[in-house]
Amino acid sequence: MKTKLKLLAPLAIALFFSLLAQPLAALDIEQLSVTEFKEKWGQVIYCQTIYEMPEVKPRLYDFDLEQCTAAGQLALEVLKQYPPDERTALKLEAEEHARALSGYSNEPYQAVPACREYCRKLSELLDEQ
């Protein structure tokens, strides 16, 4: 039973990220609701966090870090649109979402392919803007 769960974990993470990333291609990042923004920013924070882990770093390419940094920049640009008093709360809620995402994976390196795709899509949005 544990073996089946270990095999399903990477698939579940990839599916989770792909479902959340799908609307990004057709969606203007600035038109996201507050909840959508917090979730997407939380995903970026989660990816940035796992990219710093020693067991994940060897599995990364230079462009992974660059794209994830660009995705974080996009989130910060969108954050500027909110009133200053809301920014801190949004940041805390996005970080909380990132912590919740980390509970979905026993092995953080399994999320690398999903993070790679997610950060790539967000960095392309930043390039378009």
C-alpha positions as semicolon CSV with decimal commas, in nm:
position;residue;x (nm);y (nm);z (nm)
1;M;0,000;0,000;0,000
2;K;0,283;0,242;0,085
3;T;0,445;0,169;-0,250
4;K;0,127;0,268;-0,433
5;L;0,111;0,592;-0,236
6;K;0,474;0,670;-0,315
7;L;0,406;0,614;-0,683
8;L;0,091;0,826;-0,679
9;A;0,245;1,123;-0,494
10;P;0,437;1,266;-0,794
11;L;0,134;1,221;-1,014
12;A;-0,091;1,394;-0,763
13;I;0,147;1,690;-0,732
14;A;0,181;1,724;-1,109
15;L;-0,194;1,702;-1,154
16;F;-0,254;1,957;-0,878
17;F;-0,016;2,210;-1,031
18;S;-0,136;2,149;-1,384
19;L;-0,498;2,205;-1,287
20;L;-0,412;2,531;-1,117
21;A;-0,178;2,640;-1,395
22;Q;-0,420;2,573;-1,682
23;P;-0,610;2,901;-1,654
24;L;-0,286;3,099;-1,648
25;A;-0,232;3,072;-2,021
26;A;-0,560;3,245;-2,098
27;L;-0,588;3,459;-1,786
28;D;-0,454;3,805;-1,725
29;I;-0,262;3,771;-1,398
30;E;-0,385;4,113;-1,291
31;Q;-0,749;3,996;-1,313
32;L;-0,713;3,723;-1,050
33;S;-0,935;3,730;-0,745
34;V;-0,761;3,775;-0,411
35;T;-0,802;3,403;-0,337
36;E;-0,662;3,299;-0,675
37;F;-0,368;3,534;-0,631
38;K;-0,286;3,396;-0,284
39;E;-0,299;3,039;-0,417
40;K;-0,079;3,110;-0,716
41;W;0,170;3,309;-0,509
42;G;0,169;3,030;-0,251
43;Q;0,259;2,785;-0,525
44;V;0,553;3,003;-0,626
45;I;0,668;3,027;-0,264
46;Y;0,640;2,648;-0,233
47;C;0,852;2,599;-0,545
48;Q;1,110;2,852;-0,428
49;T;1,128;2,673;-0,093
50;I;1,181;2,326;-0,236
51;Y;1,436;2,460;-0,485
52;E;1,652;2,556;-0,185
53;M;1,648;2,205;-0,035
54;P;1,975;2,012;-0,059
55;E;1,800;1,702;-0,198
56;V;1,637;1,909;-0,474
57;K;1,919;2,144;-0,582
58;P;2,109;1,876;-0,779
59;R;1,794;1,809;-0,985
60;L;1,763;2,169;-1,104
61;Y;1,884;2,352;-1,409
62;D;1,991;2,716;-1,400
63;F;1,677;2,814;-1,588
64;D;1,464;2,656;-1,313
65;L;1,593;2,908;-1,062
66;E;1,568;3,196;-1,307
67;Q;1,209;3,114;-1,400
68;C;1,104;3,066;-1,040
69;T;1,262;3,400;-0,948
70;A;1,075;3,561;-1,238
71;A;0,751;3,401;-1,118
72;G;0,815;3,552;-0,775
73;Q;0,877;3,890;-0,938
74;L;0,543;3,865;-1,115
75;A;0,369;3,796;-0,784
76;L;0,540;4,098;-0,628
77;E;0,433;4,317;-0,920
78;V;0,073;4,208;-0,876
79;L;0,102;4,259;-0,499
80;K;0,179;4,628;-0,561
81;Q;-0,176;4,670;-0,689
82;Y;-0,318;4,600;-0,344
83;P;-0,340;4,862;-0,070
84;P;-0,039;4,860;0,164
85;D;-0,245;4,743;0,460
86;E;-0,355;4,429;0,268
87;R;-0,010;4,331;0,142
88;T;0,117;4,183;0,467
89;A;-0,197;3,974;0,513
90;L;-0,175;3,851;0,153
91;K;0,188;3,754;0,200
92;L;0,110;3,560;0,519
93;E;-0,180;3,379;0,354
94;A;0,030;3,290;0,049
95;E;0,301;3,152;0,279
96;E;0,037;2,952;0,463
97;H;-0,082;2,808;0,132
98;A;0,278;2,713;0,049
99;R;0,305;2,527;0,381
100;A;-0,019;2,345;0,304
101;L;0,120;2,240;-0,034
102;S;0,429;2,098;0,132
103;G;0,202;1,859;0,321
104;Y;0,101;1,696;-0,008
105;S;0,447;1,560;-0,076
106;N;0,669;1,335;0,132
107;E;0,948;1,378;-0,121
108;P;0,988;1,743;-0,230
109;Y;1,197;1,653;-0,535
110;Q;0,886;1,488;-0,682
111;A;0,734;1,834;-0,728
112;V;1,023;1,962;-0,942
113;P;0,863;1,884;-1,281
114;A;0,536;2,053;-1,179
115;C;0,723;2,353;-1,034
116;R;0,934;2,377;-1,347
117;E;0,626;2,398;-1,569
118;Y;0,439;2,632;-1,335
119;C;0,727;2,878;-1,295
120;R;0,793;2,867;-1,669
121;K;0,435;2,970;-1,746
122;L;0,442;3,251;-1,493
123;S;0,780;3,378;-1,612
124;E;0,642;3,388;-1,967
125;L;0,355;3,604;-1,839
126;L;0,609;3,840;-1,684
127;D;0,798;3,855;-2,014
128;E;0,475;3,940;-2,196
129;Q;0,410;4,230;-1,962
